[in-house]
Structure formats: C-alpha cells, structure tokens
Amino acid sequence: MTVERGLRLVAGIFVLLSVTLGVLHSGYWLFLTAFVGLNLFQSAFSDWCPMMWVLGKFGLRRCVSPEEKNTVKAAA
C-alpha cells in the first residue's frame, strides 16, 4: 500500500466515523468531517498533509509518477 492510498483510507474512515457519531451522538462531531475535508482540500494544492508524514513513518512508500521515474533513471 502506498501513502496516497493509505491517506484515502484514513480519510474515509474518519469521515464515516464522524458522520456516524454526528448522527448518533452529537452534531458537533461533524466539525471533524469538516476538518478532514479542509485538510484534504489544502493538501491538493500544497502536497503537504500531516497524515502522509505519519503513514510514511509507518513504512508506507510514496507513489512515484512516471515522470519522476524517468528523472531518477536519467540522473543515475
């Protein structure tokens, strides 16, 4: 599993969990849903997300685009 897929998995879990808690327990849990959404939104533009760093520390590898593969091969 790559960091990018792990990030989508964690975000999906947090969204589903917070919506469930918001419906069953308190509407204030929907703020967690908003936080996850805003974090995903900003990471789309900045390519920085704290959860990506955490997942990298757990050993998940970054996905390498074909352009990056060609750059690495050319540098070698």
C-alpha positions in Angstrom: 0.0 0.0 0.0 1.2 3.5 -0.8 1.0 6.6 1.3 -1.6 8.1 -1.1 -3.9 5.0 -0.8 -3.4 4.9 2.9 -4.3 8.6 3.1 -7.6 8.0 1.3 -8.3 5.0 3.6 -7.7 7.0 6.7 -9.7 10.0 5.4 -12.7 7.7 4.5 -12.6 6.1 7.9 -12.6 9.4 9.7 -15.4 10.8 7.6 -17.6 7.8 8.1 -16.9 7.6 11.8 -17.5 11.3 12.4 -20.8 11.3 10.4 -22.0 8.2 12.3 -21.1 9.9 15.6 -22.7 13.1 14.5 -26.0 11.3 13.7 -26.0 9.0 16.8 -24.3 11.1 19.5 -23.8 14.9 18.8 -23.8 17.1 15.8 -20.5 18.6 16.9 -18.8 15.5 15.5 -19.5 17.0 12.1 -16.7 19.5 12.7 -14.3 16.6 12.4 -15.7 15.8 9.0 -15.2 19.5 8.0 -11.6 19.4 9.3 -10.8 16.3 7.3 -12.3 17.8 4.2 -10.4 21.1 4.6 -7.2 19.2 5.2 -7.7 17.2 2.0 -8.5 20.4 0.1 -5.4 22.2 1.2 -3.2 19.1 0.6 -4.4 19.0 -3.0 -2.7 22.4 -3.6 0.3 22.2 -1.3 1.1 18.5 -1.5 1.6 18.6 2.3 -0.6 16.6 4.8 0.4 15.6 8.3 -1.2 12.2 7.9 1.1 11.5 4.9 4.1 12.0 7.2 2.6 9.7 9.8 1.9 7.0 7.2 5.4 7.3 5.9 6.8 6.8 9.4 4.7 3.5 9.5 6.6 2.3 6.4 4.2 3.1 3.6 6.1 4.2 0.4 5.3 7.2 -1.7 3.8 6.6 -5.1 6.3 7.6 -7.9 5.0 9.1 -11.1 6.4 8.0 -14.5 8.0 11.4 -14.9 9.8 11.0 -11.6 11.0 7.5 -12.6 12.5 8.9 -15.8 14.2 11.7 -13.8 15.7 9.2 -11.5 16.9 7.0 -14.3 18.4 9.9 -16.2 20.3 11.0 -13.0 21.8 7.6 -12.5 
